[in-house]
């Protein structure tokens, strides 16, 4: 997966200890949700206008997300990590909240669910696409998530941020490709980044064995690579379907193509003899 999506976990990484992991057996885990952050659609044109340009980027990005119903990748991260905690450590994971939380600090997060033994808090910190300064017509997509697990006292048992992007992918798309077909490629790429964070955080933050974490679906392994292959195949197919231009000018010319030339010669020389018959007045 990492060959297609670069990612890192940082922000004062606190990995779940063996002791805390063992203590989760049979304990309840509440799961928070958060409002999705603004999406920044960074283009070269908007980047030249400073703060006004930044506002325009978020306005355009949020419209794109809303009009095309692009899902917050946190949904993937939250769902998969919760399932993995249950599978790996025997936790009793409760249904995710339906009302977004604004709590971010550990004690505030714990206070949102005093009835639970633990709270899994997953939120998207940011997402965007931006142009490559050296090649304005192509774009990369980025995503970051913040994930923490706290106990009812407000102690952080695990904490990490995942930052991932497609800057290193060998098949950078155009903005038109990202927007086409109700932004399907952008949907696939942001989902892929969500899966990248899921795998990374499960391993580094929660130390969950690989066989206890759902595998990334094939369609999200490298959507940019698939899109590039599809585009190339379509180009080749179109080229093969195009009619082959005539190469024999004589064969392609109509039968009487020489008539205008003959008439022009006769007009210049004053020859009334049929040139095609070989007549001449010289």
C-alpha positions in Angstrom: 0.0 0.0 0.0 2.8 2.4 0.9 4.2 2.2 -2.6 1.3 4.3 -3.8 0.6 6.5 -0.7 3.2 8.1 1.5 2.3 8.3 5.1 3.7 8.9 8.6 2.4 8.8 12.2 3.7 11.5 14.5 2.4 14.2 16.9 3.8 12.8 20.2 3.1 9.2 19.3 1.8 7.2 22.3 1.5 3.5 21.4 -0.9 1.3 23.3 1.0 -0.7 25.9 0.6 -4.4 26.4 -0.9 -3.8 29.8 -3.5 -1.4 28.6 -4.3 -3.6 25.6 -4.9 -6.6 27.9 -7.1 -4.6 30.2 -9.5 -3.9 27.3 -10.9 -7.4 27.3 -14.7 -7.2 27.7 -14.6 -3.4 28.4 -16.9 -0.9 26.6 -15.5 1.5 24.1 -17.5 4.5 22.9 -16.7 6.0 19.5 -17.0 9.7 18.8 -17.6 11.5 15.5 -16.6 15.0 14.4 -17.6 17.4 11.7 -15.5 17.0 8.6 -13.0 19.8 8.2 -13.0 22.2 5.2 -11.5 20.8 2.0 -8.9 23.0 0.3 -8.9 23.0 -3.5 -5.6 24.7 -4.2 -5.0 25.9 -7.7 -2.2 28.1 -9.1 -4.7 30.9 -9.8 -6.1 31.0 -6.3 -2.6 30.6 -4.7 -1.6 34.1 -6.0 -4.2 35.9 -4.0 -3.0 35.3 -0.5 -5.7 35.2 2.2 -8.4 35.9 -0.4 -7.1 33.0 -2.4 -7.1 30.7 0.7 -10.7 31.6 1.3 -11.6 30.8 -2.3 -9.8 27.5 -2.1 -11.9 26.4 0.9 -15.1 27.7 -0.7 -14.4 25.8 -4.0 -13.3 22.7 -2.1 -16.3 22.6 0.2 -18.7 23.1 -2.7 -17.0 20.2 -4.5 -17.3 17.9 -1.5 -20.9 18.9 -0.9 -22.2 18.7 -4.5 -20.5 15.3 -5.1 -21.1 13.8 -1.7 -17.4 13.0 -1.0 -17.2 11.1 2.2 -14.9 12.1 5.1 -12.1 9.5 5.2 -12.4 9.5 9.0 -15.4 7.2 8.5 -13.1 4.5 7.2 -10.5 5.1 9.9 -13.0 5.1 12.7 -14.9 2.0 11.6 -11.9 -0.1 10.8 -9.9 0.8 14.0 -12.9 0.1 16.2 -13.5 -3.3 14.6 -9.8 -4.1 15.0 -9.8 -3.2 18.7 -12.7 -5.6 19.2 -11.0 -8.3 17.2 -7.5 -8.0 18.6 -8.2 -7.1 22.3 -11.8 -8.3 22.9 -13.2 -4.8 23.5 -16.9 -4.3 23.4 -17.2 -1.5 20.9 -20.4 0.5 21.1 -22.2 2.1 18.1 -20.6 5.3 17.0 -22.1 8.6 18.0 -24.6 10.2 15.8 -24.0 13.8 17.0 -20.6 15.4 16.2 -18.4 16.2 19.2 -16.2 19.3 19.5 -14.0 17.8 22.3 -10.3 17.4 21.5 -8.4 17.2 24.7 -8.3 13.8 26.4 -10.3 14.8 29.5 -12.9 16.5 27.4 -13.2 13.4 25.2 -13.6 11.1 28.2 -16.3 13.4 29.6 -18.5 12.9 26.5 -19.1 9.2 27.5 -18.9 8.8 31.3 -20.8 5.5 31.0 -18.0 3.9 28.9 -14.7 2.4 30.0 -12.9 3.9 27.0 -13.5 6.4 24.2 -12.0 6.1 20.7 -11.8 9.6 19.2 -11.1 9.8 15.5 -11.2 13.1 13.6 -10.0 14.4 10.2 -7.5 17.2 10.8 -7.4 18.2 7.1 -7.8 17.2 3.5 -7.0 18.9 0.2 -5.6 18.7 -3.3 -2.9 21.0 -4.6 -1.1 21.6 -7.9 2.6 20.8 -8.4 4.5 24.1 -8.7 6.8 22.5 -11.4 3.8 21.1 -13.4 0.7 23.2 -12.9 -1.5 20.9 -14.8 -1.1 18.0 -12.4 -2.2 17.6 -8.7 -1.6 15.7 -5.5 -4.1 14.8 -2.8 -3.4 14.9 0.9 -5.2 13.8 4.1 -4.5 13.8 7.9 -6.2 12.2 10.8 -5.9 12.5 14.6 -6.7 9.4 16.7 -6.6 8.9 20.4 -7.9 6.4 22.9 -8.7 7.6 26.4 -10.0 5.8 29.5 -12.8 7.2 31.7 -10.4 9.2 33.8 -9.2 11.1 30.8 -5.8 9.3 30.5 -4.5 9.0 27.0 -3.7 5.3 26.4 -2.8 5.9 22.7 -2.4 9.0 20.5 -1.1 9.7 17.0 -1.6 11.7 13.9 -1.5 10.2 10.4 -0.3 12.4 7.6 -0.6 10.9 4.1 -0.5 12.1 0.5 0.0 11.1 -3.1 2.9 13.5 -3.9 5.2 10.5 -4.6 2.7 8.7 -6.9 4.0 8.2 -10.4 0.6 9.0 -12.0 -0.4 12.5 -10.9 -3.9 13.4 -12.2 -5.2 16.6 -13.7 -7.9 18.6 -12.0 -10.3 17.6 -14.7 -9.6 13.9 -13.9 -10.2 14.5 -10.2 -13.5 16.3 -10.9 -14.8 14.0 -13.7 -17.8 11.6 -13.2 -19.0 13.3 -10.0 -15.4 13.5 -8.6 -15.2 9.7 -8.6 -11.4 9.6 -8.8 -11.1 12.1 -5.9 -13.5 9.9 -3.9 -11.4 6.9 -4.6 -8.1 8.6 -3.7 -9.4 10.1 -0.4 -10.8 6.7 0.5 -7.4 5.2 -0.3 -5.7 7.7 2.0 -8.2 6.8 4.7 -7.2 3.1 4.4 -3.5 4.1 4.4 -4.1 5.8 7.8 -6.1 2.8 9.1 -3.2 0.4 8.4 -0.6 2.8 9.7 -2.3 3.7 13.0 -3.4 0.1 13.6 0.3 -1.0 13.4 2.1 2.0 15.0 -0.4 3.4 17.5 -2.5 0.4 18.6 0.1 -2.4 17.8 -2.7 -4.5 16.3 -1.5 -7.7 14.5 -1.9 -7.5 10.8 -4.3 -10.4 10.7 -6.7 -8.5 13.0 -6.9 -5.5 10.6 -9.1 -5.6 7.4 -7.0 -5.5 4.3 -7.2 -2.5 2.0 -9.8 -3.2 -0.7 -8.2 -3.7 -4.1 -10.0 -0.7 -5.6 -8.2 1.5 -3.1 -4.7 0.1 -3.4 -3.6 2.6 -6.1 -6.6 4.4 -7.8 -4.3 6.8 -9.5 -2.4 4.0 -11.2 -5.6 2.4 -12.3 -6.9 5.7 -13.7 -3.7 6.2 -15.6 -3.9 2.7 -17.1 -7.5 3.2 -18.1 -6.7 6.6 -19.7 -3.8 5.0 -21.7 -6.0 2.1 -22.8 -8.7 4.5 -24.0 -6.2 6.5 -25.9 -4.8 3.4 -27.7 -8.3 2.2 -28.5 -9.3 5.5 -30.0 -6.1 5.6 -32.1 -6.7 2.1 -33.4 -10.3 2.9 -34.2 -9.4 6.0 -36.2 -9.5 5.6 -40.0 -6.1 5.3 -41.7 -5.4 8.3 -44.0 -4.7 7.5 -47.7 -0.9 7.3 -48.5 -1.1 6.9 -52.3 -2.0 10.3 -53.6 -2.6 9.0 -57.1 -4.9 6.3 -55.9 -6.7 8.6 -53.7 -7.3 11.2 -56.4 -10.5 11.1 -58.4 -10.3 9.7 -62.0 -10.5 13.2 -63.7 -8.1 14.9 -61.3 -5.8 15.7 -64.2 -8.5 17.5 -66.2 -8.0 21.0 -64.5 -4.2 20.8 -65.1 -4.7 19.9 -68.8 -7.1 22.7 -69.4 -4.8 25.1 -67.7 -1.9 24.1 -70.0 -4.1 24.4 -73.1 -5.2 27.9 -72.0 -1.6 29.1 -71.5 -0.3 27.6 -74.8 -3.3 28.2 -76.9 -3.3 24.6 -77.9 -6.7 23.4 -78.9 -5.6 19.8 -79.4 -6.6 17.1 -76.9 -3.5 16.9 -74.7 -4.6 13.5 -73.4 -4.4 12.1 -76.9 -0.8 13.3 -77.3 -1.6 16.2 -79.8 0.7 19.2 -80.0 1.2 22.4 -82.1 4.9 22.6 -81.4 
